[in-house]
Amino acid sequence: MLTDFNARSPAEAEADLLACCASRAFAGKVAALRPYADQERLFDAAGAAVQELAWDDVLEALSAHPRIGERPGGDGREASWSRQEQSGVEDGLRAALAEGNRAYEERFGHVYLVCATGLTGAQMLARLRERLGNDEERERAVVRAELAAITRLRLGRLVGEGP
């Protein structure tokens, strides 16, 4: 619940926030702005914090995300959430997604990130292929938007008010 999150120590709150967005700068900023009066204020602060991250901090967050189509390892909260979020990936598309991931990483130098919740594997693959046509600036903006969307979903789960 939000009241529990607001009451956590700064270190505990930051640890919880790192499961939502694995950037230390993000976690520190969002934790420092507590207490939040309601869920929307938390979401707004988190969204703003993602948009304000230096690119190196975005890359830190991306390093915690598995490639789309790969089964996340581990047993932590973030791995569990990643498995849920990617549940729309059909086994038959994994090879095409792996090939697309390689092309994306060669082009942009980081993992392909998409808010996978509610998307089929085919939709994720289509978006990947479309985004390969973006220039660097446009793709960075898309990555930030996807990271913010994922973070919002995970924050909802964290405070017990999301799917």
C-alpha positions as CSV (number, residue, x, y, z in Angstrom):
1,M,0.0,0.0,0.0
2,L,1.0,3.6,-0.5
3,T,1.0,4.3,3.2
4,D,3.5,1.5,3.8
5,F,5.7,2.7,1.0
6,N,5.7,6.2,2.4
7,A,6.7,4.9,5.8
8,R,9.7,2.8,4.7
9,S,13.2,4.0,5.4
10,P,14.9,5.7,2.5
11,A,17.0,2.6,1.9
12,E,14.0,0.3,1.9
13,A,12.0,2.6,-0.4
14,E,15.0,2.9,-2.8
15,A,15.3,-0.9,-2.9
16,D,11.6,-1.3,-3.8
17,L,11.9,1.4,-6.4
18,L,14.9,-0.3,-8.0
19,A,12.6,-3.3,-8.8
20,C,10.4,-0.8,-10.8
21,C,13.2,1.1,-12.5
22,A,16.7,-0.1,-12.0
23,S,18.3,3.3,-12.0
24,R,19.8,4.4,-8.8
25,A,19.2,8.1,-9.7
26,F,15.5,7.3,-10.3
27,A,15.2,5.4,-7.0
28,G,16.9,8.1,-5.0
29,K,14.9,10.9,-6.4
30,V,11.5,9.2,-6.1
31,A,12.2,8.0,-2.6
32,A,13.4,11.5,-1.5
33,L,10.1,13.0,-2.6
34,R,8.0,11.0,-0.2
35,P,5.4,11.1,1.3
36,Y,3.0,10.9,-1.6
37,A,-0.6,12.0,-1.0
38,D,-2.0,9.5,-3.6
39,Q,-1.0,7.1,-6.3
40,E,-1.3,9.6,-9.1
41,R,1.3,11.9,-7.4
42,L,3.6,8.9,-7.1
43,F,3.1,8.1,-10.7
44,D,3.6,11.7,-11.8
45,A,6.8,12.0,-9.8
46,A,8.1,8.7,-11.2
47,G,7.3,9.7,-14.8
48,A,9.1,13.0,-14.4
49,A,12.1,11.3,-12.8
50,V,12.4,8.9,-15.8
51,Q,12.2,11.8,-18.3
52,E,14.9,13.7,-16.3
53,L,17.4,10.8,-16.2
54,A,20.8,11.3,-17.8
55,W,21.2,8.8,-20.7
56,D,23.8,6.8,-18.6
57,D,21.1,6.4,-15.9
58,V,18.6,5.2,-18.6
59,L,21.2,2.6,-19.7
60,E,21.6,1.5,-16.1
61,A,17.9,0.9,-16.0
62,L,17.9,-1.0,-19.3
63,S,20.7,-3.3,-18.1
64,A,18.2,-4.9,-15.8
65,H,15.7,-5.7,-18.5
66,P,15.9,-9.1,-20.3
67,R,15.7,-9.1,-24.1
68,I,12.1,-9.4,-25.3
69,G,11.4,-13.0,-26.1
70,E,14.0,-14.4,-23.6
71,R,12.8,-15.9,-20.4
72,P,14.0,-13.8,-17.5
73,G,16.1,-15.6,-15.0
74,G,16.1,-15.1,-11.2
75,D,13.5,-15.2,-8.6
76,G,13.3,-11.6,-7.6
77,R,10.3,-9.3,-7.9
78,E,11.6,-7.7,-11.1
79,A,12.2,-11.1,-12.8
80,S,8.7,-12.2,-11.9
81,W,7.2,-9.0,-13.2
82,S,9.2,-9.4,-16.5
83,R,7.9,-12.9,-17.0
84,Q,4.3,-11.6,-16.5
85,E,4.9,-8.7,-18.8
86,Q,6.3,-10.9,-21.6
87,S,3.6,-13.6,-21.3
88,G,2.3,-12.7,-24.8
89,V,5.5,-14.0,-26.5
90,E,4.7,-17.2,-28.4
91,D,7.4,-19.8,-28.7
92,G,7.2,-19.7,-32.5
93,L,8.3,-16.0,-32.5
94,R,11.3,-16.3,-30.2
95,A,13.8,-16.9,-33.1
96,A,12.5,-13.8,-35.0
97,L,12.6,-11.7,-31.8
98,A,16.2,-12.9,-31.1
99,E,17.2,-11.8,-34.6
100,G,15.4,-8.5,-34.2
101,N,17.0,-7.9,-30.8
102,R,20.5,-8.5,-32.3
103,A,19.8,-6.0,-35.1
104,Y,18.4,-3.5,-32.6
105,E,21.4,-3.8,-30.3
106,E,23.8,-3.4,-33.2
107,R,22.0,-0.2,-34.3
108,F,21.4,1.4,-30.9
109,G,23.8,-0.2,-28.5
110,H,21.3,-1.3,-25.9
111,V,18.5,-3.8,-25.3
112,Y,15.2,-3.2,-27.1
113,L,12.7,-2.1,-24.5
114,V,8.9,-2.2,-25.0
115,C,6.1,-2.1,-22.5
116,A,5.1,-5.7,-23.3
117,T,2.0,-5.9,-21.0
118,G,-1.0,-6.7,-23.2
119,L,1.0,-7.1,-26.4
120,T,1.3,-10.3,-28.4
121,G,4.7,-11.5,-29.5
122,A,3.8,-10.4,-33.1
123,Q,3.0,-6.9,-31.9
124,M,6.3,-6.6,-30.0
125,L,8.1,-7.9,-33.1
126,A,6.3,-5.4,-35.4
127,R,7.2,-2.5,-33.0
128,L,10.8,-3.6,-32.9
129,R,11.1,-3.7,-36.7
130,E,9.4,-0.3,-37.0
131,R,11.7,1.3,-34.4
132,L,14.8,0.1,-36.2
133,G,14.0,2.9,-38.6
134,N,14.2,5.6,-35.9
135,D,17.1,7.9,-35.6
136,E,19.1,8.0,-32.3
137,E,17.2,11.0,-30.9
138,R,13.7,9.6,-31.7
139,E,14.6,6.2,-30.4
140,R,15.9,7.7,-27.1
141,A,12.5,9.4,-26.6
142,V,10.7,6.2,-27.4
143,V,12.8,4.3,-24.9
144,R,12.1,6.8,-22.2
145,A,8.4,6.6,-22.8
146,E,8.5,2.8,-22.7
147,L,10.6,2.9,-19.5
148,A,8.1,5.3,-17.9
149,A,5.2,3.0,-18.9
150,I,6.8,-0.1,-17.4
151,T,7.8,1.8,-14.3
152,R,4.2,3.0,-13.8
153,L,2.8,-0.5,-14.1
154,R,5.4,-1.8,-11.6
155,L,4.8,1.0,-9.2
156,G,1.1,0.1,-9.2
157,R,2.0,-3.5,-8.3
158,L,4.4,-2.2,-5.6
159,V,1.9,-0.1,-3.8
160,G,-0.8,-2.8,-4.3
161,E,-3.0,-0.8,-6.6
162,G,-2.1,-2.2,-10.0
163,P,-2.4,-5.4,-12.1
